[in-house]
Amino acid sequence: MTLTEIKDIAAIVGPIFTFFAVVWAAYVYNKNSRLERAKWLASLYEKFYEKDHLKAIRDKLDCDDDVSLEIPKLISEGSAKFSDYLNFFEFVAFLKNSKQLKYQEVEQLFGYYLSCLNRRQDVRQYVSEKGYELLNELLKEFAEKKK
């Protein structure tokens, strides 16, 4: 085989190999992205549903209790537990905005509690006024998609 023939074969095989390498890299990237999102979701699930530190606030903000007198008290006191609860969702919104999580994943895991936050105008106002910008945007997006 001559040098010219080898160059001709390389000219044909090179782009084909490059194409398959790019396809493989995209596949591996997509698989790793899904794995990373699954890790984030598992961690968030554990922190939100299995740890007690957010449970008390979660119970007070539950949608089934729209007449709760606890919520205005939470807002007026601005307790650390209430801030932790809102900061949790602020972090979830950050992960969604940075494309670590997809909207659908956030909605499936936390949709009920986001709708509970949205139903309370006093909570929405507090979120808006106290610097929870990412959570505020997430709640707006959530409300829009639920219409």
Wavefront OBJ file of the C-alpha trace (Angstrom):
o trace
v 0.000 0.000 0.000
v 1.392 3.356 -0.960
v 1.512 6.498 1.107
v -1.096 8.124 -1.153
v -3.516 5.233 -0.630
v -3.031 5.438 3.143
v -3.759 9.200 3.045
v -6.894 8.574 0.974
v -8.135 5.923 3.412
v -7.377 8.201 6.375
v -9.259 11.035 4.669
v -12.330 8.796 4.451
v -12.056 6.969 7.786
v -11.016 10.032 9.847
v -14.301 11.948 9.586
v -16.321 8.775 10.150
v -14.324 7.997 13.283
v -14.696 11.612 14.431
v -18.465 11.447 13.924
v -18.777 8.306 16.036
v -16.486 9.773 18.698
v -18.716 12.872 18.939
v -21.862 10.728 19.147
v -20.280 8.597 21.878
v -19.163 11.679 23.817
v -22.693 13.114 23.643
v -24.119 9.824 24.879
v -21.691 9.664 27.813
v -22.333 13.327 28.684
v -26.107 12.783 28.658
v -25.806 9.667 30.789
v -23.564 11.454 33.304
v -25.932 14.444 33.412
v -28.869 12.192 34.242
v -26.835 10.466 36.924
v -25.832 13.806 38.460
v -29.459 15.021 38.437
v -30.530 11.772 40.089
v -27.948 12.333 42.830
v -29.203 15.887 43.397
v -32.798 14.698 43.508
v -32.018 11.913 45.969
v -30.167 14.356 48.214
v -32.963 16.924 48.051
v -35.589 14.272 48.691
v -33.742 13.116 51.782
v -33.283 16.644 53.116
v -36.885 17.627 52.522
v -38.877 14.511 53.351
v -36.694 12.460 55.672
v -35.088 15.051 57.934
v -37.120 16.613 60.732
v -35.782 20.163 60.518
v -38.105 21.142 57.617
v -41.076 19.002 58.663
v -42.533 21.442 61.182
v -42.685 24.279 58.640
v -43.856 21.907 55.909
v -46.754 20.852 58.131
v -47.691 24.466 58.927
v -47.700 25.460 55.262
v -49.652 22.398 54.149
v -52.397 23.299 51.692
v -55.021 21.423 53.669
v -54.791 24.012 56.417
v -55.622 27.290 54.644
v -56.968 28.940 57.795
v -53.911 28.264 59.913
v -53.004 31.087 62.247
v -49.477 29.701 62.328
v -48.555 31.131 58.933
v -48.970 34.823 59.766
v -46.978 34.136 62.931
v -44.212 32.480 60.853
v -44.094 35.473 58.551
v -44.105 38.108 61.265
v -41.438 36.363 63.315
v -39.289 35.414 60.331
v -38.024 32.404 62.256
v -34.848 30.565 61.331
v -36.845 27.423 60.511
v -39.054 29.369 58.113
v -35.950 30.886 56.505
v -34.395 27.431 56.205
v -37.543 26.194 54.479
v -37.541 29.047 51.984
v -33.763 28.767 51.485
v -34.232 25.102 50.640
v -36.539 26.057 47.782
v -34.255 28.929 46.804
v -31.505 26.328 46.381
v -33.831 24.084 44.367
v -34.573 27.077 42.118
v -30.828 27.717 41.781
v -30.246 24.116 40.711
v -33.044 24.415 38.154
v -31.687 27.696 36.786
v -28.183 26.264 36.500
v -29.666 23.295 34.615
v -28.613 20.800 37.274
v -32.313 19.944 37.570
v -35.124 20.143 35.049
v -38.386 21.947 35.771
v -40.300 18.689 35.415
v -38.127 17.014 38.057
v -38.678 19.886 40.482
v -42.407 19.823 39.816
v -42.673 16.075 40.302
v -40.750 16.068 43.569
v -41.936 19.335 45.150
v -44.996 20.413 43.141
v -47.456 20.038 45.980
v -45.397 22.183 48.346
v -44.697 24.797 45.687
v -48.445 25.056 45.094
v -48.934 25.442 48.866
v -46.495 28.364 48.845
v -48.270 29.853 45.825
v -51.705 29.641 47.412
v -50.724 31.874 50.305
v -50.569 35.508 49.179
v -48.880 36.517 52.423
v -46.114 33.966 51.849
v -45.724 35.058 48.220
v -45.361 38.663 49.344
v -42.796 37.695 51.968
v -40.783 35.715 49.388
v -40.897 38.654 47.006
v -39.898 41.266 49.586
v -37.222 39.341 51.494
v -34.810 38.594 48.669
v -35.783 35.109 47.575
v -35.502 36.111 43.914
v -34.940 32.649 42.468
v -37.744 31.114 44.515
v -40.026 33.974 43.526
v -39.315 33.311 39.839
v -39.824 29.571 40.317
v -43.172 30.182 41.994
v -44.244 32.472 39.156
v -43.195 29.882 36.582
v -44.969 27.166 38.542
v -48.179 29.209 38.731
v -48.059 29.967 34.998
v -47.605 26.332 34.023
v -50.438 25.258 36.317
v -52.973 27.502 34.581
l 1 2 3 4 5 6 7 8 9 10 11 12 13 14 15 16 17 18 19 20 21 22 23 24 25 26 27 28 29 30 31 32 33 34 35 36 37 38 39 40 41 42 43 44 45 46 47 48 49 50 51 52 53 54 55 56 57 58 59 60 61 62 63 64 65 66 67 68 69 70 71 72 73 74 75 76 77 78 79 80 81 82 83 84 85 86 87 88 89 90 91 92 93 94 95 96 97 98 99 100 101 102 103 104 105 106 107 108 109 110 111 112 113 114 115 116 117 118 119 120 121 122 123 124 125 126 127 128 129 130 131 132 133 134 135 136 137 138 139 140 141 142 143 144 145 146 147
